Amino acid sequence: MNRTILIVDDSETSRMIIRKCFTMTGDEDATFLEAQDGIHALSALGSQAIDLVVTDLNMPRMDGITLLRKLRKGERTQDLPVVVISSMGNDHLDQELKDLRVTAIIRKPLTPVKVREALGPGMDEGGF
């Protein structure tokens, strides 16, 4: 299944690693779009259909939490699957992400195994 995945991270290297990990775990035919922060992500989301957002939390201008809040308030994006990739983590943050209905949280360093574990076996059939 050819889906469109938006990768949101201020680090070009991190975006490349994320793309590689998703490609290695079953999304080799996906179309990957990139954004360097939440502002660029919202612009991309406003101009084309996105099937999955993969976002970092710590970014300049608009961080991942703010992006998530805006997505959940949008009519077209309120149910959009979102995977958070971050080195940050604590009970309060994890609860906030759960309240924002993230699909999965993957802790850095990112690996293909972590992607597969977080998204489950249904990923190969196009499920999240």
N, C-alpha and C positions, 0 to 999 in steps of 0.2 A: 504494500500500500504506500503510495507516495503522499506523504503528509508534509506540511510546512511547519518548521520548528523555528521559533524566534529565540536566539541566544542573547541574553542581556548581561553584559559584564564590562566593566571599564578596562579590563586587561585584554589586549589582543591575544596574548599567549593563552590566557584562560579560555577565551572563546574558541581558539583552535583546539585545545585539549578537549573541551566539551563536545565540539563537533566530532572529533576523532572517536571519543568514547561512545557516542550515540551511533555513529556509523558502524563501529565494531560490534554493537549489540543489536543490530537488526534494522537500522535506519539508513542503510546505504543508498536507498533511492529517495530519501527525503530531500526537500528543498530547505536549505538553511539560510535564515536571514540573521543579521547581527545588529545589535544596538549597544552603544557604549554606556547608556544610563536609562533610567525610567522615562525621561522625556523623549528620547529617540524611540524607545519601545512603543510608547503611546502613539507616536506618529506612524510607525510601521503598522500598528494594529488598526489605525484608522483608515489605512489605505489598501489593506489586503486581508484576505482570510488567513488566519493562523490557527493551527491545530493544537499546538503545545508551546508554552513559554517556559524557558529554562532561565532562571535568573539568580544572580548573586544578590546579596543583601547590601553590602557595603560599597556604595558607588557615589560619586559626586553628583551634584545638581538634583537628582531624584533617586533615592535609595530604593531597595527592593521592597521594603515594607510599605512605603508610600505607593509604589507601583501596584502592589497587591491590593491595597485599599481602593485605589481608583478602578482597578479591574473589576473588583467585586461590586462596585456601584454602577458599572456600565451595563446597559441592557444586553449588548452583544457579547460582553466579556465576563459577565457574572459567573458563568459556569465553565469558563475556559480552564482546561487543565494547566497547572503551574507546578513546576519542579523547582525547588530552591536548592542551590548549591552554595554552601557557606562553611567557613571555618568557625564561625561564631555559633555558640550554642549554650543554652541554659534552659531551665524549666519554664521560666517566664516567656522567653522567646519562642520556645517550642509550642507552648500553649497558644500564643498569639498567632503563630503560623497555622496551627490546627484550627483556630477560630476563623481564620481567613480561607479555610478549606483548600490548603495546598495539597496537591496530589502526592508529593513525596518530598522529603528533606534528605539531601545527600551531603554528608560532611566531607570537606576537603581533607586530604588530597583525593581528587576524583579518579576513579578507575572504571574500566568497563564492567568489572564484577560488581561494583557498588551500584552502577546504573541498572544492571540486570536485576540485582536484589531489590532495589527500591521500586522498580516499575513492574516487576513480576513477569511470569512466563507469558502472559497475554500480550506482551509488547510485540511479539513477532506477528501477531494477528491484527495489529493496529489498535490494540486496547491500551489504556493507561490504567 
